Amino acid sequence: MDLEQAHREALIDYIREFAGAKRGNQALLAKESGVPGSRISHLINNTGRPPGMDGLLTLAEAIIKLHKV
């Protein structure tokens, strides 16, 4: 596995962990990031095409902002 793929997997795990930690986190993440809830749902459930690296970074940055609030 190359380094970029390892980073993608780590970001996906981070996003899944946040979304699964508490009811409502997925909707909160969609609102904060601007990424449609359906895309986040597909990512969490491992269905459909996952977002690109830019989308993953947007979601991870939104999670960091939400943790600071």
C-alpha positions in Angstrom: 0.0 0.0 0.0 1.4 3.4 -0.9 1.5 6.4 1.4 -1.4 8.2 -0.2 -3.7 5.1 0.1 -2.7 4.8 3.8 -3.6 8.4 4.4 -7.0 7.9 2.6 -7.7 4.9 4.8 -6.8 6.8 8.0 -9.0 9.7 7.0 -11.9 7.4 6.2 -11.5 5.6 9.5 -11.5 9.0 11.3 -14.7 10.1 9.6 -16.4 6.8 10.3 -15.4 6.9 13.9 -16.8 10.4 14.3 -20.1 9.7 12.5 -20.7 6.5 14.5 -19.8 7.9 17.9 -23.1 9.7 18.5 -26.5 9.9 16.9 -26.8 13.1 14.8 -23.1 13.4 14.1 -23.6 12.5 10.4 -26.1 15.3 9.9 -23.9 17.7 11.9 -21.0 16.8 9.7 -23.0 17.4 6.5 -24.1 20.8 7.7 -20.6 21.9 8.8 -18.7 20.6 5.8 -21.2 21.3 3.0 -20.8 17.7 1.8 -24.2 16.1 1.1 -25.4 13.7 3.7 -25.9 11.0 1.1 -22.1 11.1 0.2 -21.2 10.8 3.8 -23.6 7.9 4.2 -22.1 6.1 1.3 -18.6 6.6 2.8 -19.7 5.3 6.2 -21.5 2.3 4.7 -18.8 1.6 2.2 -21.2 1.8 -0.7 -20.8 3.8 -3.9 -17.7 5.7 -4.9 -15.9 7.3 -2.0 -15.1 11.0 -2.2 -11.7 12.1 -3.4 -8.9 13.2 -1.2 -10.2 16.8 -1.2 -13.6 15.7 0.0 -12.0 13.6 2.7 -9.9 16.5 3.9 -13.0 18.8 3.9 -14.8 16.3 6.2 -11.8 15.8 8.5 -11.4 19.6 8.8 -15.1 19.9 9.7 -14.7 17.3 12.4 -11.8 19.2 13.9 -13.8 22.4 13.9 -16.7 20.6 15.5 -14.5 19.2 18.3 -13.4 22.8 19.1 -16.9 24.0 19.5 
